[in-house]
Amino acid sequence: MMDTPSPHPDLNRNRLPTLFEVLSRQTLAPVDLFSFYIYMRDQQRSVDYLDFWLDVSQHMSLCRHYVRELRRSVLVETPELEKHGSKRSSYILDHIGDMNDPSGPSTNLNPDEKIKDQHLSAYLRSDNGNTAGNGNGNENNHSPQSSLGSQSNFQGSGDRPSNGTDRERPPRPSFMTNGSPGRTDSNSPAHTVARADIRASAEKILYTFLLPGSEREIILPQGILTDITTSIEEEGRDDPEVFDAAKDYTFQAMERDAFPGFLRAKALGNLVPPSSFLRLCLGLLGLFGAFWAGFACILLDKPKHIRCWLILPFTIGVYALSSQQYSIDPVLALAGLSEYTFMNWSRIREPYIRKLMNKRAMMVLFFTVLIGVCLIVLFIFVPGHRL
């Protein structure tokens, strides 16, 4: 499966990233696409929406790759397009131009990219009609089981975010067929994407995410679902424009409901909820022990050198509760570490996030020391009175 070259991260960004930049892989840990995927899976519990987004983006890349190869065939005078007998298809193909793979909603595309996407979809619709007219289409009984891409052996794809340490999910399946290299629907040895792969990809998205009762059904407006289902199952379409409305809706939903919480969790803190809960328990236990021992030392009139042992439970209790309250472990933050799953840490590589985290860690550490010192001085120097 081909990989779309990822844009280089912007190391000079002096602000929090946007969802568009995260999905475009223009950010670094802990606000990269891998961290967002983990957040959607473990905390937001809505990773199906992000998976739908990634699968639609993969479908777009598959279509672009297919058309690039056909265009390359034209450049080397491969007579493939004449076999389809479509002068209109040849014209569209010749005027698509160079194509990138932009992430984000279709409303964010500039006019040139919109025109290229429209040409891409127009060509695929034309090509699909010609293929069906020649009897090579898969117009009957489309299903994930009968699709050519679903019958092939799946292989890993680089589209799913990964940092090399997450083994909890299987690799993303590929819609590429594993037939003989010289046998594609264009009869060109250079082609690695068959026309049936695009159809299988569109069907896979429909049957996995959109149909009622599907394996990983996501909630979309009924009008969008009806349009997509009609386009794929009745009109036989599989071009990227079929999913544009659903993709835009999903992007806006993630941007509105999930992304603000992701930034709070990863840009302002470095702990996941299980770690915060553990620190809450540890802090309450530490303060309970510190207060119990402190009052015991006062009521038993213990000397000050014995009371100095109260420094340990008070420090642990105040530090743990401060970490839980602000969702940041200041010592680990200053060391440049951020937790992405329970007790699994990664380096903070985004420059602005590192600077922001250091400031926040220093603030939390200051208040922790201030409160801890006040409690320790109070219980060490208060006069004792033996009952």
Secondary structure as UniProt FT lines:
FT   TURN            11..12
FT   HELIX           19..23
FT   TURN            24..25
FT   TURN            29..30
FT   HELIX           33..42
FT   HELIX           47..75
FT   TURN            76..77
FT   HELIX           80..84
FT   HELIX           87..94
FT   HELIX           106..108
FT   HELIX           111..133
FT   TURN            134..135
FT   TURN            144..146
FT   HELIX           148..151
FT   TURN            158..159
FT   TURN            181..182
FT   TURN            185..186
FT   TURN            189..190
FT   HELIX           195..205
FT   HELIX           206..210
FT   TURN            212..213
FT   TURN            215..216
FT   HELIX           222..229
FT   HELIX           230..234
FT   HELIX           240..243
FT   HELIX           244..253
FT   HELIX           254..258
FT   HELIX           259..267
FT   HELIX           273..299
FT   TURN            300..301
FT   HELIX           304..307
FT   HELIX           308..310
FT   HELIX           311..326
FT   HELIX           330..334
FT   TURN            335..336
FT   STRAND          337..341
FT   TURN            342..343
FT   STRAND          344..347
FT   HELIX           351..381
//
